[in-house]
Structure formats: structure tokens, C-alpha cells
């Protein structure tokens, strides 16, 4: 089954969700701002995405700029920052068959879901 880590206020996330709905495949919406992934879940997601923690951070968010920018942080500290401030997590994330992508590009999502 497909999972989408979704923020309904984000245009890219809404576009990705609409695309997934059109595929007629079974999917689950994870509203990650209210159902925040745990530290271990985020660590597993990063592995599925094949990304370093900082690559999943929305570094232009006010919370990041005011609290974390310019600091030397370990991977665990970056993951904890995302758990404590889920708005920092890049979106949308699409998961299928143990792999994941950041679904900002509909063409990439289409290829991923095939």
C-alpha cells in the first residue's frame, strides 16, 4: 500500500495527493503535522529515502532559521528537531514497497508508483 505524508496546506502536497488518488491504488494519508512520526519512524523514513537528515529539513522555515541554522548538529539532533517541529519535514513523502521519495515532482511520483 502507498503512504503519503501529507500537509493539506501545502500546494505540492495537495497536487501529489490528487495524483495518487487518480492512480486507483490503495493509499493511506498520514497527516504528519498532527500524527508526527517518532524518532525511529523518521530514521526509517530517511533510510527509505536514502537521504541524510539535513536533506529532509525545510531549511527556509522560520523555526529552523531562528533555532538551528548555523549550528553544528548531529544527525540525531536534526531528527529530534523534526520530531519536535514537524513543519520542518520536507513534504510530501510517498512510500511504497519499502522505498520512499519526496513527491514534489508529479513525473517522479508517476515513475515511482509504476
C-alpha positions as CSV (number, residue, x, y, z in Angstrom):
1,X,0.0,0.0,0.0
2,X,1.1,3.6,-0.7
3,X,1.5,6.0,2.1
4,X,1.7,9.8,1.7
5,X,3.0,12.1,4.5
6,X,0.7,15.0,3.7
7,X,0.2,18.6,4.7
8,X,-3.2,19.8,3.4
9,X,-2.0,23.4,3.5
10,X,0.9,22.7,1.0
11,X,0.1,23.0,-2.7
12,X,2.8,20.5,-3.7
13,X,1.4,18.0,-1.2
14,X,-2.2,18.5,-2.4
15,X,-1.1,18.1,-6.0
16,X,0.7,14.8,-5.1
17,X,-2.3,13.5,-3.2
18,X,-4.6,14.3,-6.2
19,X,-2.2,12.4,-8.4
20,X,-2.2,9.4,-6.1
21,X,-6.0,9.4,-6.0
22,X,-6.1,9.2,-9.8
23,X,-4.0,6.0,-9.8
24,X,-6.8,4.0,-8.3
25,X,-4.2,2.3,-5.9
26,X,-4.9,1.8,-2.3
27,X,-3.2,4.5,-0.1
28,X,-3.1,5.9,3.4
29,X,-2.8,9.6,4.2
30,X,-0.5,10.4,7.2
31,X,-1.2,13.9,8.4
32,X,2.3,14.2,9.8
33,X,1.8,17.6,11.4
34,X,-0.8,16.1,13.8
35,X,0.5,12.5,13.7
36,X,4.2,13.3,13.9
37,X,6.5,10.4,13.1
38,X,8.6,9.2,16.1
39,X,12.4,9.4,16.1
40,X,12.6,5.7,14.9
41,X,9.9,6.2,12.2
42,X,11.8,9.2,10.9
43,X,15.1,7.3,10.9
44,X,13.4,4.5,9.0
45,X,11.9,7.0,6.5
46,X,15.3,8.6,5.9
47,X,16.7,5.1,5.1
48,X,13.9,4.5,2.7
49,X,14.5,7.9,1.1
50,X,18.3,7.3,1.1
51,X,18.8,10.8,2.5
52,X,20.8,12.3,5.3
53,X,18.7,14.0,8.0
54,X,19.6,17.5,6.9
55,X,18.4,16.7,3.3
56,X,14.8,16.2,4.7
57,X,14.7,19.5,6.6
58,X,12.9,22.6,5.2
59,X,15.8,24.9,6.0
60,X,13.8,28.0,5.0
61,X,11.3,27.6,7.7
62,X,11.3,30.3,10.4
63,X,11.7,27.7,13.2
64,X,14.9,26.3,11.5
65,X,16.4,29.7,10.8
66,X,15.7,31.0,14.4
67,X,16.7,27.9,16.3
68,X,19.1,25.7,14.3
69,X,20.7,27.5,11.3
70,X,24.4,27.8,11.6
71,X,24.7,25.3,14.5
72,X,26.7,22.1,14.3
73,X,24.1,19.4,14.9
74,X,24.4,15.6,14.9
75,X,22.1,13.5,12.7
76,X,20.2,12.5,15.9
77,X,19.8,16.2,16.9
78,X,18.4,17.0,13.4
79,X,16.0,14.1,13.6
80,X,14.9,15.3,17.0
81,X,14.3,18.8,15.7
82,X,12.0,17.4,13.0
83,X,10.1,15.3,15.6
84,X,9.7,18.3,17.9
85,X,8.8,20.6,14.9
86,X,7.2,18.5,12.2
87,X,6.7,21.6,10.0
88,X,10.5,21.2,9.3
89,X,9.9,17.9,7.5
90,X,10.1,18.2,3.7
91,X,6.8,17.2,2.0
92,X,5.1,15.3,0.6
93,X,6.8,12.0,1.2
94,X,5.5,9.0,-0.7
95,X,6.2,5.5,0.5
96,X,5.7,2.2,-1.4
97,X,7.2,-1.2,-1.1
98,X,9.8,-0.2,1.4
99,X,11.1,2.7,-0.6
100,X,10.2,6.4,-0.4
101,X,10.6,9.7,-2.4
102,X,9.9,13.3,-1.8
103,X,6.9,13.8,-4.1
104,X,7.3,17.4,-5.2
105,X,7.6,16.4,-8.9
106,X,4.5,14.6,-10.4
107,X,6.5,13.0,-13.1
108,X,8.9,11.5,-10.5
109,X,5.8,10.3,-8.4
110,X,4.4,8.7,-11.6
111,X,7.6,6.8,-12.3
112,X,7.9,5.8,-8.6
113,X,4.4,4.4,-8.4
114,X,4.6,2.3,-11.6
